[in-house]
């Protein structure tokens, strides 16, 4: 069996579909029926390009079935969780505004000072409270980054799960189906040369 072209691999198509879903995430997160409709809409250009390339329909049918079985349930779960976090400003106090950051800086200075002062903690460097204060200023940014990275990994796992079915999808197509009609010994339709 031959492997499909890179453009129609399950993982690549899944990445395109997930990117399409992300553009509409706010409106569809948490609703599997809407996600399925968006997946079908995202697959429309793939269907058209696949048919224009005159590739075997069996692979496309199997690919669509796999993507519709894999993407919607996983995407709904991940997107709903992330959207809820995003709506709550990722659980940041005051949304990580300037007042919150300045408060974090003072808390970092106080905590760092206590660490340097405490005799049972072996940190005596006088710069430690200032380093902790500077780090505390960036705490909201780090929290947002961490949640976004975690969500991006979840989306990547969805695409990898779809890509894991590539070997099975490749079985739906034979080399003979990929050959042009003249190479298979068939004559082209009248009017074509």
C-alpha positions as CSV (number, residue, x, y, z in Angstrom):
1,X,0.0,0.0,0.0
2,X,1.2,3.5,-0.7
3,X,0.9,6.3,1.7
4,X,-1.4,9.2,0.8
5,X,0.0,12.5,-0.2
6,X,1.1,14.8,2.6
7,X,-1.8,17.2,2.0
8,X,-4.4,14.6,2.6
9,X,-2.8,12.9,5.6
10,X,-5.2,12.5,8.6
11,X,-3.0,14.6,10.9
12,X,-2.7,17.5,8.4
13,X,-6.4,17.6,7.7
14,X,-7.1,17.3,11.4
15,X,-4.8,20.3,12.1
16,X,-6.7,22.3,9.4
17,X,-10.0,21.3,10.9
18,X,-8.9,22.2,14.5
19,X,-7.6,25.6,13.2
20,X,-11.0,26.2,11.6
21,X,-12.8,25.2,14.9
22,X,-10.5,27.6,16.9
23,X,-11.7,30.5,14.8
24,X,-15.2,29.9,16.0
25,X,-14.4,28.5,19.5
26,X,-16.3,31.1,21.5
27,X,-19.6,30.3,19.7
28,X,-19.3,26.5,19.6
29,X,-17.4,25.5,22.7
30,X,-19.4,22.9,24.7
31,X,-21.9,22.1,21.9
32,X,-21.0,18.9,20.1
33,X,-23.7,19.3,17.4
34,X,-22.3,22.8,16.5
35,X,-18.8,21.4,16.5
36,X,-19.8,18.5,14.1
37,X,-21.4,21.0,11.8
38,X,-18.2,23.1,11.8
39,X,-16.1,20.0,11.1
40,X,-18.3,19.2,8.1
41,X,-17.9,22.8,6.9
42,X,-14.1,22.7,7.4
43,X,-14.0,19.4,5.4
44,X,-15.8,21.0,2.4
45,X,-12.7,22.5,0.8
46,X,-10.8,19.2,1.4
47,X,-13.6,17.3,-0.4
48,X,-13.6,19.7,-3.3
49,X,-9.8,19.6,-3.7
50,X,-9.7,15.8,-3.3
51,X,-12.4,15.4,-6.0
52,X,-10.6,17.8,-8.3
53,X,-7.4,15.8,-8.0
54,X,-9.5,12.7,-9.0
55,X,-8.3,10.7,-6.0
56,X,-10.1,7.6,-4.9
57,X,-13.3,8.2,-2.9
58,X,-12.8,5.3,-0.5
59,X,-9.9,7.1,1.3
60,X,-11.8,10.4,1.6
61,X,-14.9,8.6,3.0
62,X,-12.7,6.8,5.5
63,X,-10.9,10.0,6.4
64,X,-14.1,11.9,7.0
65,X,-15.5,9.1,9.1
66,X,-12.3,9.0,11.2
67,X,-12.2,12.8,11.7
68,X,-15.9,13.0,12.6
69,X,-15.4,10.2,15.2
70,X,-12.2,11.6,16.7
71,X,-12.4,15.4,16.6
72,X,-15.8,16.5,18.0
73,X,-15.9,14.7,21.3
74,X,-12.3,15.6,22.2
75,X,-12.5,19.2,21.0
76,X,-15.8,19.9,22.9
77,X,-14.2,18.7,26.1
78,X,-10.9,20.6,25.7
79,X,-12.5,23.8,24.3
80,X,-15.2,24.0,26.9
81,X,-12.7,23.7,29.7
82,X,-10.3,26.3,28.2
83,X,-13.1,28.7,27.3
84,X,-14.5,28.5,30.9
85,X,-11.0,29.3,32.2
86,X,-10.5,32.1,29.8
87,X,-13.8,33.7,30.8
88,X,-12.6,33.6,34.4
89,X,-9.3,35.3,33.4
90,X,-7.6,31.9,34.1
91,X,-8.3,32.3,37.8
92,X,-6.1,35.4,38.2
93,X,-6.7,37.7,41.0
94,X,-8.2,41.0,39.5
95,X,-7.3,39.6,36.0
96,X,-3.6,40.2,36.6
97,X,-4.0,44.0,36.2
98,X,-1.4,46.6,37.4
99,X,-2.8,46.7,41.0
100,X,-2.6,42.9,41.2
101,X,1.0,42.9,39.8
102,X,2.2,45.6,42.3
103,X,0.6,43.6,45.1
104,X,2.4,40.5,43.9
105,X,5.7,42.5,43.9
106,X,5.2,43.6,47.5
107,X,4.2,40.0,48.5
108,X,7.3,38.7,46.8
109,X,9.5,41.2,48.7
110,X,7.9,40.3,52.0
111,X,8.1,36.6,51.4
112,X,11.7,36.9,50.2
113,X,12.6,39.0,53.2
114,X,11.1,36.3,55.5
115,X,13.0,33.6,53.7
116,X,16.3,35.5,54.1
117,X,15.5,36.3,57.8
118,X,14.4,32.8,58.8
119,X,17.4,30.9,60.3
120,X,16.1,27.5,59.3
121,X,16.1,28.3,55.6
122,X,19.6,28.2,54.1
123,X,19.2,31.2,51.8
124,X,21.1,34.3,53.0
125,X,21.6,36.2,49.7
126,X,20.3,39.7,50.1
127,X,19.2,39.8,46.4
128,X,16.7,37.0,46.8
129,X,13.7,39.1,47.9
130,X,14.2,41.4,44.9
131,X,14.5,38.4,42.5
132,X,11.3,37.0,44.0
133,X,9.5,40.4,43.6
134,X,10.5,40.6,40.0
135,X,9.3,37.1,39.4
136,X,6.1,37.8,41.2
137,X,5.4,40.7,38.8
138,X,5.3,38.3,35.8
139,X,3.2,35.7,37.6
140,X,-0.1,36.5,35.7
141,X,1.7,36.4,32.4
142,X,3.2,33.0,33.3
143,X,-0.2,31.7,34.4
144,X,-1.8,32.7,31.1
145,X,1.1,31.3,29.1
146,X,0.8,28.0,31.0
147,X,-2.9,27.6,30.4
148,X,-2.5,28.5,26.7
149,X,0.3,26.0,26.3
150,X,-1.7,23.3,28.0
151,X,-4.6,23.9,25.6
152,X,-2.4,23.9,22.6
153,X,-1.1,20.5,23.7
154,X,-4.6,19.2,24.0
155,X,-5.4,20.4,20.5
156,X,-2.2,18.8,19.2
157,X,-3.2,15.5,20.9
158,X,-6.5,15.6,18.9
159,X,-4.5,15.9,15.7
160,X,-2.1,13.2,16.7
161,X,-5.0,10.9,17.6
162,X,-6.4,11.4,14.1
163,X,-3.0,10.9,12.6
164,X,-2.7,7.6,14.5
165,X,-5.3,6.2,12.2
166,X,-3.3,6.9,9.1
167,X,-2.1,3.4,8.6
168,X,-5.6,2.1,8.7
169,X,-6.8,4.8,6.3
170,X,-4.1,4.0,3.8
171,X,-5.6,0.5,3.5
172,X,-8.6,2.0,1.9
173,X,-6.7,2.8,-1.3
174,X,-4.7,0.7,-3.7
175,X,-1.9,1.7,-6.1
176,X,-4.1,0.8,-9.0
177,X,-6.7,3.4,-8.0
178,X,-4.0,6.1,-7.9
179,X,-2.8,5.4,-11.5
180,X,-4.2,7.5,-14.3
181,X,-6.8,5.7,-16.6
182,X,-4.2,5.4,-19.4
183,X,-1.8,3.6,-17.1
184,X,-4.5,1.2,-16.0
185,X,-5.2,0.3,-19.6
186,X,-8.5,2.2,-19.7
187,X,-9.4,4.6,-22.5
188,X,-10.2,8.2,-21.7
189,X,-13.8,9.3,-22.2
190,X,-14.7,10.6,-25.7
191,X,-13.6,14.1,-26.4
192,X,-10.5,13.9,-24.1
193,X,-7.0,13.1,-25.3
